[in-house]
Amino acid sequence: MEQTLAIIKPDGVSRGLIGEVILRIERNKLKIKAMKLIQMSKTQAQGFYAVHRERPFFQSLTDFMCSGPVVVMVLEGENAIKRWRDMMGATNYKDAAEGTIRRDFATDIEKNVVHGSDAPETAAFETGYFFNALERV
């Protein structure tokens, strides 16, 4: 079974979308193997998004991700990475398919409600960034 990281971003948490996102995850038969509500520091957000350090959006992204609490989850299932990414929709919500989380709830390209790993190597790094072995069931 494949695992991936899912994050409900500060805009999703502040807008009361935690339950809606979890409902969609469960309806799509992905198992939540770990979950917690956290508040990232700027340093933690920069470490998590270090791969984007040279990109022009790095500062605004890391500022946003530490602007409020987020829900981090480890999801598990067959093809979990692709399935979660399909559920999220395109990064730019205007390009996202109908019925995806981002199409339904995002307000701009940065405030797009959710994050998900894009590859097995990324998923391994990202899940390990937030969860140790004892926190996963």
C-alpha positions in Angstrom: 0.0 0.0 0.0 1.3 3.4 -0.9 1.3 6.4 1.5 1.2 10.1 0.8 1.1 13.3 2.8 -2.0 15.5 2.7 -2.2 19.0 4.3 -5.3 21.0 4.8 -3.7 24.5 4.5 -4.5 27.5 6.7 -7.3 28.8 4.4 -9.0 25.4 4.6 -8.8 25.2 8.4 -9.9 28.8 8.9 -12.9 28.4 6.5 -14.1 25.2 8.4 -13.3 22.8 5.6 -11.5 20.1 7.6 -14.6 17.9 7.8 -15.4 18.3 4.1 -11.9 17.3 3.1 -11.8 14.3 5.4 -15.2 13.2 4.1 -13.9 13.3 0.6 -10.8 11.3 1.6 -12.9 8.6 3.3 -15.4 8.4 0.5 -12.6 7.8 -1.9 -11.4 4.9 0.3 -8.1 6.3 1.4 -7.2 5.4 5.0 -6.0 8.1 7.3 -3.0 6.5 9.1 -1.9 9.6 11.1 -3.4 13.1 11.6 -2.7 16.2 13.7 -3.4 19.9 13.8 -0.2 21.9 14.0 1.1 25.5 13.7 4.3 25.6 11.6 6.9 28.2 12.4 8.5 30.1 9.5 11.6 28.0 9.8 9.5 24.8 9.7 7.6 26.0 6.6 10.9 26.9 4.9 12.3 23.5 5.7 9.3 21.7 4.3 9.2 23.7 1.1 13.1 23.9 0.7 12.8 22.4 -2.8 11.2 25.6 -3.9 13.7 28.0 -2.2 14.8 29.6 -5.4 11.3 30.0 -6.8 9.7 33.5 -6.8 6.7 32.3 -4.7 8.8 30.8 -1.9 8.5 33.7 0.6 4.8 34.2 0.1 4.1 30.4 0.3 6.1 29.9 3.5 4.5 33.1 5.0 1.1 31.7 4.2 1.8 28.2 5.5 2.7 29.5 8.9 -0.1 32.1 9.0 -2.5 29.7 10.8 -2.9 26.1 11.8 -2.8 23.3 9.3 -4.0 19.6 9.4 -1.3 17.2 8.3 -2.3 13.6 7.5 -0.7 10.4 6.2 -3.0 8.8 3.7 -2.8 5.2 2.6 -4.2 3.1 -0.2 -3.5 1.7 -3.6 -2.1 4.5 -5.8 -2.6 6.9 -2.9 -0.4 9.6 -4.4 -2.3 9.8 -7.7 -5.7 9.3 -6.2 -5.1 12.2 -3.7 -3.7 14.4 -6.4 -6.7 13.7 -8.6 -9.0 14.6 -5.7 -7.2 17.9 -5.0 -7.2 19.1 -8.6 -4.7 21.3 -10.4 -2.6 23.7 -8.4 -4.3 26.6 -10.2 -7.9 26.1 -9.1 -9.1 27.7 -12.4 -7.6 24.7 -14.2 -8.9 22.1 -11.8 -11.5 19.6 -12.9 -15.1 20.0 -11.7 -15.7 18.3 -8.3 -12.1 18.5 -7.1 -11.3 20.1 -3.8 -9.4 23.0 -5.3 -12.1 23.8 -7.9 -14.8 23.7 -5.3 -13.0 25.7 -2.5 -9.8 27.5 -3.6 -9.8 31.3 -3.7 -6.4 31.8 -5.5 -3.4 29.8 -6.7 -1.8 29.9 -3.2 -4.9 29.6 -1.1 -5.9 26.4 -2.7 -7.0 24.5 0.5 -4.8 21.4 0.2 -1.3 20.1 -0.5 -0.3 16.6 -1.5 3.0 14.8 -2.3 3.8 14.4 -6.0 5.9 11.3 -6.0 6.9 8.4 -3.8 10.2 10.0 -2.9 8.5 13.3 -2.0 5.9 11.4 0.0 8.6 9.6 2.0 10.3 12.9 2.9 7.0 14.8 3.6 5.4 12.2 5.8 8.7 11.8 7.7 8.9 15.6 8.1 5.7 15.6 10.2 5.3 12.1 11.7 7.6 9.6 13.4 7.0 5.9 13.3 5.1 5.9 16.6 2.5 8.3 15.3 1.4 6.1 12.4 -1.1 3.3 12.9 
